[in-house]
Amino acid sequence: MMNKCLFTGRLTKDPEVRYTQEGKMAIARFSLAIDKLDKEHSAGFINVVAFGKLGEFSEKYLRKGVKIELESHVSPGSYNNKEGVKVYTFDFVAEKIDFAESKNSGNGNKQTSDEISDDGFVDIPDGAEELPFE
């Protein structure tokens, strides 16, 4: 199955985070304004869902206006609205979130954070001389 989506954009509002009834898993929802491709196209907006560790990461670090790089897959769904009309939806389920710029970067240089993936592992930066284990 090949269903991979990559986006760069800014959060339109702070993430809304809820926890499962058992309180074991965070589920964060936010929307992302996608950068323009050219002058003919306006910015687009997508809905993002982040589960587990990425949901917790979103709650702790993501705020309105933060520019991120998102690796995700699309999850289609549907519901019937109040008028009984079927409405189709598309959520993008986060697999990896990275910061696209540092807090202090006004020049737009790409500064990345440690990547946190849904499996809970953190990537080791290039050039790391010492590892915390032997």
N, C-alpha and C positions, 0 to 999 in steps of 0.2 A: 504494500500500500504506500503510495506516495502522496502525501498531503502535507506540504510544508509551506509556510507563509513567513516572509521576512518583512518587517516594517520598521521605519524610523519615524517617530512623531512625539508629540507632547500630550501629557495628560490634560484632559479638559476639566477635571475636578479631582478631588482627593478620592482614593479608592474607598468603596463601601465594602466592609469586611464583616462576614458572619462566620460562625463556627457551627459545625454539625451538632446535633442534639447531645452527643456524647462529649462535645467540646474538644474533640481530638484533631479535627482538620479545619484549617482556615480556608475560606472561600472568598477571594477578593474579586470585585467587579469594578471595572473602570472603563472609560472611553478614551480613545487615542485619536488626536487630530493628526492625520497623515500629511507629510510635507507635499507640496505641489510638485508635479513632474515638469510642468512648463506653464507658460502664461495663459494658455487656453483652458487649463483645468484648475478648478478650485480645490481647496483642501478637502479631503474626505475624512469620514469619521468611522471608526470601527469599535465594536464592543469586545472587551477582553475579559476573560475569566482566568484567574490564577488559583490553583489548588495547592494545599499542603504547605510545604516550605516556601514555595513561590508566593503563596497567599500571605504568609507571615512576613516575607521580605517586602511585599507590596505595602502591607499595613505599616511597617516600620520605616521604610525609606522613600516611598513614592508619594509625591504631592502634586497638586495642580501646577502645570507649567513645566514640570521636569521632562527633559527630553530623554527618551529611551530608545534602545534597539530591542525589538521583540522578535523572537523566533517562536512560531506557534503552528497550530493546525486548526483548520476550520471545522466547526461542529454545527451542522444545520439543525434547525428545530422549527416547530410551529405551534400555534395556539389559536383558539377561536376568540375573537374580541367580543365586546359587549353586544355588537350587532349580529353576532353569529358568523362573521366572515373569517375565514381561515387566513391568518397572517404568518408569513414565513420569516424566520429569523436566522441570523448567522452570528455565532459567537466564535471568537478566536481564542483557543485554549493555549495559554502560555506554556512553553516548554523551557524557555530561557529568557531572562531579562538582563540587559546590560545598560548602564548609563552611557548616553551618547555624548555627554559633555560634563566637565567638572562644575562644581558650584561656582567657582571663581572664574570660569572661562567665559569671557565675553567675546572672544575672537572665534568661537565655534570649533576650536581644535577638539578632536575626538579624544576623550579621556574615558577609559573603561574601568568599571569596577571589577571586583572578583566576580566571575560568573557563578551563579547559583542555579543549578538545574533541578528539575523535579525529583531527581533521585537523591538529593541532599548532599551531593559531593561538590566541593569547591575546586576549581581548576588551579593548578600550581603555576605561578607566573614564570615566564621564560627567564632564564638566568638565575633561578633560585639555587643558591649554593648549598644551603643546608636544609635537610628535611627533618620534620619533627619526630622521626622514627628511624630505626636502623634496620 
